[in-house]
Amino acid sequence: MRVTLIFLAVLLGISLAWIVRQTINVRPWVAETPGPSAPDHLPAAVTAARLGLAVLLAVVTSFFMLGTSAYFMRMEMGRDWIPLAVPGILWANTLVLVFASFALQRAWNAARRWNMDKLRPALLAGGACTVVFIAGQAVAWGQLQSAGHFLTGNPATSFFYLLTSLHALHLLGGLAAWMRTMVRVRRGDAPYKIRVSVELCAVYWHFLLLLWLGLFGLLLYN
């Protein structure tokens, strides 16, 4: 329990540190909108999108910390808690999510260099791997139901469905932002806008990967 909570606390600390960096560590005299003479200039460090993502990461981390605490509290409450053997496909799903995060990082690196030849396939790979991950999670839920492990059958099973579903929902929300980024790339928006959009996607995917690794470790040792 302590290890999981410490892990989530670290995620919360990273999110809060990013908020502080985006709000305090800023020079207002350079926070100007790029002019016609510098169309490729990156926007100021503080933007509504970046600040919004930072707050979202902090809120999501706090939410999952509460869920983890409830998980351990319920596990210690009675004998009706029956440890659940997690489906083996979760290992493959985890690897796919690692690939998704890696692809988004490559897209971010390509966006910094304005290398469209590498940016587009990396973005596509990140989104495709994410869809595969969510589909794999659905397969895992189906395997549990086929084995007779339903949502209300056992507290351990209920928490498995709850935590994995919430994580998948956050990835679905990320796919909405990913699709918006793809649209920007296809229609040829200003370079600095695409860079920030890809950056936010990459940071969000890295965060959800770390969050999933924590949840997966929690579910393995229930």
C-alpha positions in Angstrom: 0.0 0.0 0.0 2.7 2.4 1.0 4.6 1.9 -2.3 1.6 2.6 -4.4 0.6 5.7 -2.5 4.1 7.0 -2.6 4.1 6.4 -6.4 0.9 8.3 -6.8 2.1 11.0 -4.5 5.2 11.5 -6.7 2.9 11.8 -9.7 0.9 14.5 -7.8 4.1 16.3 -6.9 5.2 16.3 -10.6 1.9 17.7 -11.6 1.9 20.4 -8.9 5.5 21.3 -9.8 4.4 21.8 -13.4 1.6 24.1 -12.3 4.1 26.2 -10.3 6.5 26.3 -13.2 3.8 27.4 -15.6 2.4 30.1 -13.2 5.3 31.5 -11.2 8.4 30.9 -13.3 7.4 33.2 -16.1 8.7 36.5 -17.5 5.7 38.6 -18.5 7.9 40.9 -20.6 8.5 38.0 -23.0 5.0 36.6 -22.9 4.0 38.1 -26.3 2.0 36.8 -29.1 4.3 35.9 -32.1 4.2 38.5 -34.7 4.3 38.3 -38.5 8.1 38.5 -38.5 8.4 35.4 -36.3 5.6 32.9 -37.3 7.6 30.0 -36.0 8.2 31.5 -32.5 6.9 29.3 -29.7 4.1 30.9 -27.5 4.7 32.0 -23.9 5.3 29.3 -21.3 1.9 30.1 -19.7 -1.0 29.2 -21.9 -4.5 28.2 -21.0 -4.0 24.7 -22.5 -0.8 24.0 -20.6 -2.1 25.3 -17.3 -5.4 23.3 -17.9 -3.4 20.1 -18.5 -1.3 20.7 -15.4 -4.4 21.1 -13.2 -6.0 18.1 -14.8 -3.0 15.9 -14.0 -3.1 17.0 -10.4 -6.8 16.3 -10.1 -6.6 12.9 -11.8 -3.6 11.9 -9.6 -5.5 13.0 -6.4 -8.6 11.0 -7.6 -6.6 7.8 -8.2 -4.9 8.2 -4.8 -8.3 8.3 -3.2 -9.3 5.2 -5.2 -6.1 3.4 -4.1 -6.8 4.2 -0.5 -10.3 2.9 -0.8 -8.9 -0.2 -2.5 -6.7 -1.1 0.5 -9.3 -0.1 3.0 -11.9 -2.4 1.4 -9.4 -5.2 1.1 -8.8 -5.1 4.9 -12.5 -4.9 5.8 -13.6 -8.5 5.6 -13.2 -12.1 4.3 -15.3 -11.5 1.2 -12.2 -10.1 -0.6 -11.0 -12.8 -2.9 -7.8 -12.0 -4.7 -8.2 -11.8 -8.5 -5.8 -13.4 -11.0 -5.5 -10.6 -13.6 -5.8 -11.7 -17.2 -2.4 -12.3 -18.9 -3.3 -10.0 -21.8 -2.7 -7.0 -19.5 1.1 -7.6 -19.9 0.7 -7.2 -23.7 -1.5 -4.2 -23.2 1.1 -2.6 -21.0 3.7 -3.1 -23.7 1.4 -1.5 -26.3 0.8 1.5 -24.0 4.6 1.9 -23.7 4.9 1.9 -27.5 2.1 4.6 -27.6 4.0 6.8 -25.2 7.2 6.3 -27.1 5.6 7.2 -30.4 4.1 10.4 -28.9 7.6 11.3 -27.6 9.0 10.8 -31.1 6.2 13.0 -32.4 7.1 15.7 -29.9 10.8 15.5 -30.9 9.8 15.8 -34.6 7.5 18.7 -33.9 10.4 20.6 -32.2 12.5 20.2 -35.3 9.4 20.8 -37.6 10.1 17.4 -39.3 6.7 16.6 -40.8 8.0 13.4 -42.4 8.5 12.0 -38.9 5.8 13.9 -37.1 2.8 12.4 -39.0 3.7 8.7 -38.7 4.7 9.0 -35.1 1.4 10.7 -34.2 -0.5 8.0 -36.1 1.4 5.3 -34.3 0.7 6.8 -30.9 -3.0 7.0 -31.6 -3.2 3.5 -33.1 -1.4 1.9 -30.2 -3.7 3.6 -27.8 -6.8 2.2 -29.6 -5.2 -1.2 -29.5 -4.6 -0.8 -25.7 -8.2 0.1 -25.0 -9.4 -2.8 -27.2 -7.0 -5.1 -25.2 -8.6 -3.9 -22.0 -12.0 -4.7 -23.4 -10.7 -8.2 -24.2 -9.5 -8.5 -20.6 -12.9 -7.5 -19.2 -14.5 -10.1 -21.6 -12.2 -12.8 -20.3 -13.1 -12.1 -16.7 -16.8 -12.2 -17.5 -16.3 -15.5 -19.4 -14.6 -16.9 -16.3 -17.5 -15.8 -14.1 -15.9 -12.7 -12.6 -18.6 -10.1 -12.8 -18.8 -6.5 -11.6 -20.7 -7.3 -8.4 -19.4 -10.8 -7.7 -16.4 -9.9 -5.5 -15.0 -6.6 -4.2 -11.6 -7.3 -5.8 -13.2 -7.8 -9.2 -15.3 -4.6 -8.8 -12.2 -2.5 -8.1 -10.5 -4.1 -11.1 -13.3 -3.1 -13.4 -13.6 0.4 -11.8 -9.9 1.3 -11.9 -9.2 -0.1 -15.4 -12.3 1.5 -16.8 -11.5 4.9 -15.4 -8.0 4.7 -16.8 -9.4 3.7 -20.2 -11.9 6.6 -20.1 -9.0 9.1 -19.5 -7.2 7.6 -22.6 -10.4 8.1 -24.6 -10.4 11.7 -23.6 -6.8 11.9 -24.7 -7.7 10.5 -28.1 -10.1 13.5 -28.5 -7.1 15.8 -28.1 -5.0 13.6 -30.3 -7.6 13.8 -33.1 -7.6 17.6 -32.8 -3.8 17.6 -33.1 -4.1 15.4 -36.2 -6.5 17.9 -37.8 -4.1 20.7 -37.1 -1.3 18.8 -38.7 -3.4 17.9 -41.8 -4.6 21.4 -42.4 -1.1 22.9 -41.9 -1.6 25.1 -38.8 1.1 27.5 -37.6 4.2 25.5 -36.4 4.1 26.8 -32.9 0.5 25.8 -32.5 1.2 22.3 -33.6 4.3 22.0 -31.4 2.3 22.9 -28.3 -0.6 20.6 -29.2 1.8 17.6 -29.7 3.6 18.5 -26.5 0.4 18.4 -24.5 -0.5 15.0 -26.0 2.9 13.6 -25.2 2.9 14.8 -21.6 -0.6 13.4 -21.1 0.3 10.0 -22.5 3.5 9.8 -20.4 1.4 10.6 -17.4 -1.2 7.9 -18.1 1.5 5.4 -18.8 3.0 6.0 -15.4 -0.4 5.9 -13.8 -1.2 2.6 -15.5 2.1 1.1 -14.3 1.1 2.0 -10.8 -2.4 0.6 -11.2 -1.1 -2.6 -12.9 1.3 -3.2 -10.0 -1.5 -2.7 -7.5 -3.8 -5.2 -9.3 -1.0 -7.8 -9.6 -0.5 -7.9 -5.8 -4.1 -7.8 -4.6 
